[in-house]
Amino acid sequence: MLAQRISLLSGPGTAAAREAVKAAAAQGREIVDLAAGEVITEPPELVREGAIDAINAGVNRYTESIGLASLRRAVAKKLSNETGLAWDTDNIVITAGAKQGLLDAALALLDPGDEVIIIRPCWPTFPSQVRLAGAKPVFVDAKPPSYIPEIRAIRGAVTPKTMAIIINSPNNPTGAVYDRATLQEIGDLAINYDLWIVSDECYSGFVFTGERHQSITMAHAGIRSRTILVNAFSKELAITGWRLGYFAAPPEIVAVAKKLQSHTTSNANVIAQHAILHHLELGDGSYEREMHQRLATIRKAGLRILSKLEDVAPPRADGSFFFYLDLTLLLARLSRTSSIRTVDDIACILLEEACVASVAGTTFGDEAGLRLSFGAPPEKIELALEKVVAALNGLKSRQSAS
């Protein structure tokens, strides 16, 4: 039974990359970690201040399972300001990171035998949690260079068993940002087929197209009653390890989550809740703006470096903080006699020879992709990307020499 449950889960993915970095570091090698799904920097002073104040005040009791009412109210206000829609405290659930919000959604919506459409490449947590709920993930592949899914393909995946569609914009790993028309069409499809939408918007603060983030609830006026909007503070406030997220949903989903969380985590970390509340009440958004500007600057420099790739089209990186390389052409040009045959092989070469950690696209269900984060310390990223370019451009000549 244990083996059967483990088999439901996706492979180790980014965790394997982190372990490889640790192993290399233990050997005394200096590795630049471009595999991490986080921005490596200090969190806001107000967040730290709020945590310290809560600790000094002796805050150590349970909260309501779905979070402090005051924090839920503050999140509802934040979401209302960002989307231009009215959200209420009763729509908000505070979770132990976005992963718990996504699992709440899966357990609330799905029964054994149900199907869920997932756009691929995708974060491996999506299909794993669908399987844990006893349902079946059905994949629709989004193609490079845009990685925007075609509505015809999504429609073609719908069956009588389909219960929901999971969307993720800005996207991890591809960086794709869904345009308003695509979101509207997905909303129309969900209404026509009576489907739920689970919208992972954890990278909403990282859009580099010059436009504001578009939530599907903003793009389609009729979709809110069947949407679970999942987000977190982990990325935009650089507190991934604090595990604090939230979701916004109709009251009936909130009621289910209240029961679920009472039997899982009881409540999200109370110190983290007070810390974020302090930030939301007193912050002016300057930290978030500075974070965005920092990443925009690094992105621009990274795209310039990656434009030197010879057999790999430069990534778009419209959103999130990932460069996602499509290695289809490069892999095709390496001969069958080469020992370099997969993106996993290439990720290993980058780690072993260029001392740069990346994540192979196989983690995300893509045999040709490679993810590089630009959330690492700025002073390390440019040199690391130069090494990536040199290593990838050198693969063919290396093959010829062998």
N, C-alpha and C positions, 0 to 999 in steps of 0.2 A: 504493500500500500504506500509506504514512504517513497519507494522508487517511482511509483506511478505518479505521485504528486509532484516529485521533483521534475519528472519528464514534462510536466505541463509548463514549466518555466522556460523562458528564453535563456540562451547561453550567458556567460559571465560578462561579456561585452566590456564596458568601460571599467568595470571592476578588475578584469584581467589586465587591462592597460595599466591601472594603478599598481597592481602587484608587480608587474614587470618593471615599473619605475622604481619601486622599493627595492627589488632584487638588484637592479643595476646600481642604485645608490649604496647598497650594502657592500658592493664590490669596489666602492670608492670612485665610481664613475659619476660625472656631473651630467645629469639628464635634464633637458628642458621639457617640461610637461605640457604639451599641447593637446593632451587627451582629456584634461579635466573639464567637467561641465559646470564651471563656476568662474566668477571673476575673483582673482586673487588680489585682495586689497583689504584695507581696514573698513569695518562697518561704520555707520554714522555715529558721531559723538552722542547724539540724542538717544540712540538705541542703547549704547553702552551705559549712558547715564540712567536711563529708565530701568535697566536691569539691576544696576547697583542700588538704586533707590529702593526697588522692590525687595531686594535681598536684605538691605539694612532695615527695612520696615517689617521684616519677619513674614513676608508673604510666602506661605507654604501650604495653603489649603487647596482642596479640589475647587475647580470652577464648574459651572454647568458643562455638560459633556460637549456641547457645541460651542463653548467659549464664553468669555466674559461678555455680558450684554453691552458694556461700554465699548469694547473693541469691535464687536459686531456692528454697532451703530457707526463707529468711525470708519470701518471698512465699507459699509453701505454708502456713507457720504463720499468717500474716495471714489467708489465705483460710479456713483451718480455723476460726480464731476467729470470723470474720464469718459463716460459713455453718453452723457446727456440724457440719460434715462433715470427714472425714479426707482431706486432700490431701497428696501426697508430692512430693518434689523431682522425681521422674520424670514428674509430671503437668504441670510448669511450663516454659514457654518465655518467655524475656525477648526483647522485640521493640523495634524502633525506632519506638515509638509504637503505638497501637492499630491504626492503618492497616495496618502490616505484619502484625500478628496476623490481621486480617481477610483480607488477601491470602493469607497462608499457608493459612488455612482454605479459601478459594476454590480455590486451586491443589491443595490436598490432596484435596478432596472431589469436584471437578467435572470432567466431561469435556464436550467439545463436544456440544451437543444436550440436555444436562441442563437442568432448570428449577429455579429457586429462588423460593420465595414470599417477598415483601418487603411488609411493612406500610407503607402510605403514608398521610400524609406521611412521608418518610424522608430520612435523611442521604444526599446524592447519591453518596457513596463506595460505598454498598452495590450499587446496580445497575451502576455503572461497573466495579467489580472482578468482578462476576459475568460481565459481558460480556467482560472481558479474559481470563477463564478459558475463553471459548468457550461459555458457558452463556447461558440466557435468563432475565431477571428477569420474574416474574409478580406483578403488583401486586394487593394487597387493600387497599381504602380503609377507613381508620378514620374514623368520622364524629364531628363535634363534637356536644356539647361535651366529651365524655369522651375521645374519640380512642382508645378501647379497641376493638380489633378484635373482630368477631363470629366466633365459632368456625364457624358455618355458612358464612360467607363464605370463611374459610380452607379449610375442607373442600371447598367447591365449586371451589377453585382447584387442588386436587390432581389430577394426571394420572399416568399410568404413567412419565412422564419426570421427575417431581418428585424431587429429591434432598435438598433442605434447606429449612428455614424460617429466615429471619433475623428475630430479635426484638430490640427495643431499649427497655429499661425500666430507669430513667426515660428518657423519650424525648426525643430531639433531632429535630425542633424543638418538638413539641407540649407537652412537660412531662408527658405522661401517665405514670402509674405503674400497671403491670398488677397487678391483685389476684391473690391466691393461686388463686382458682377459675379465672380465665382461664389462668394459667400451668399449672395442673393439666390443663385441657382441651387446651391446646396440646401438653403432654407426652403425653397419651393419644393424640392424633392422630398425633404423630410415631412412637409405638410401633406403632400400628395400621397405619400406611402405610410403616413402615420408613424413616423420614426422619431426617436429622441436624438438630440445632438449633444455630445459631450465635447466641449471646446476647451482644449488646453491652451491657455494664454499666458503661460509662465514667462514668456519672453516679450511680453507686450511693451515693456519699457525700452526695447532695443530694436527700433525700426530705423533704417538708414536711407530710406527712399525720399526723404524730405516731407513725408506725409505723416499724419497721426496714425497710431494703431487703429485698425478697424476690427472691432469685435463683431461676431456674427449677429449679436443682439442689436448692434447699431445698424448693420447693413440690411437687416430684414425685420420689419416692424412686427410681423406675425409669429416670430419664432421663439419668443421668450418663454412661453408656457410649456415648451418642450425642450428647453436648453438647460444644461448644467455647465456653468462657466467656471472653470477651475483656474486658480492662480496661486501665487505664493510670493512671499517677501524674500525668499532665498537668494534670487539672482540680483534683483535691482538694489538690494541693501547689503549684498555680499555676506549673507549669514546662512549659507547652505547647511551648516552643521547645527543650527539652532532649531531646525525642523518646525517651521511655522508657515502654514498655507491657509487657503480658504476657498470656498466655492459659493457661488450664488445660484439659487435654483428656486423653483416653485415651492410653496410651503409644504406640499405633500412629500417632496424629496427631503426637505429639511427635517421633517418629523421622523422619517426612516433613519436618517443619519444620526439623529439624537439617540435613537435606540442602539444603532450599530456602535457608535463611539462609546456608549456607556459600558459596552462589553468588550471593547478592544483597548483603547488607550485611556479610557475614563475621560480625559481631556488633554488638549495640547499643553505643552509645558507652560506653567503659569508665569514663570519669570519672563520667558520670551513674550508671552502675551502682554504683560505690563510694559516691557521694553518697546514693543511695536506701538502700543497705544500712546506711549509718551512721544514717540517720533511722529505719529500721525497727528497728534494734538498740537505739537509745537513746531514741527518742521515746516519749512517753506518751499520744499522741493529742490533746493539748491544741490543737495547731495546727488539726487537722481539726475539732475541736469549735467553736473560735472562728470558723473559716471558715463553718461551717454556721450559726452564730448570726448572723453578719454578714449572710449572704444571707437568712436567715429574716426579719430585721428589714427589710431592703430590700424583700423580697417583700411584706410586709404593707403597707408604705407605698405600694408600687407598685400593689397591688390596690385600695387606697383611691382613688388618683388615677384609675385606669382605670375605676373604677365610674361615673365621670362621663360616659363615652362614651354617646352617644345612640342610635346605630344599630349598635352593636357590643356583643355580650355580653361582660362581663368574663371574662378567661381564668381557668382554674383554677390553672395553674402548680403542680401537685402535686409535681413533681420537676424535676430539672435546674435551670438558672437562666435560663429563658426564659419570657417572656410571649408566648403565641401567640394572635394575634387572628384570629377568623373574621369576615371582611369581607363575607360573602355578602349580608347584608341591606343594608349600606351601598352596595355596588356595584349592587344591584338597584334602589335608590331614586334612584341617579343616572341621569338620563335618557339615552337613546341619543344625543341630540345633544351630550352633554357630551364634552369631550376627555378626561375622566377615566373610563377604561373598565376598567382592569385593576389588579391589586395592584402591578404594576411601575410604573404611572403614580403610584400613591399613594406608593410608596417613593421615587420621584424627587421628589415634592412635599415629602415630609418632609425629604429631604436639602437640597433647594434653598431651601426657604422656612422650615422650622423648624430647619434645621441639625442634624438628627438622622439618623444612619445606621441603617437597618434592613435586614432581608433579606426580600424578597418570597417568598411561598409557592411560586411557580413553581420556585424552586430545589429545593424538596422534593417536587415533583410535585403541588402543590396550587394551584389557580387562585384561591383565596379567602383564603389565609392571609398573615399578616405576623408575622415573628419579631423580638422585641425582647429583648435580653439585659439581665439585671440583675446581670451580673458586672462592669460598669463601675465606676469610682470612685463611692462612695456619695454624695459631695457633688454629683455631676453628674446622678445618675439622676432625682431627683424633678423638677427643673426641666425635664429633657428630656422626661419623661413628660407633664408639664403642657403642654408645647408640642405633643406628639403628640395629646393630647386636643383641644386648641384647633384644631389643623389638621384633624383628622378631623371634628370637629363642625361645622367651618366649610365643609366641602365642598359641602353642599347649598345654603347661602345664597350661596356664591360662584357656584354654577351658576345660581341664580335671577337673580343680578345680571347674569350674562353673557347 
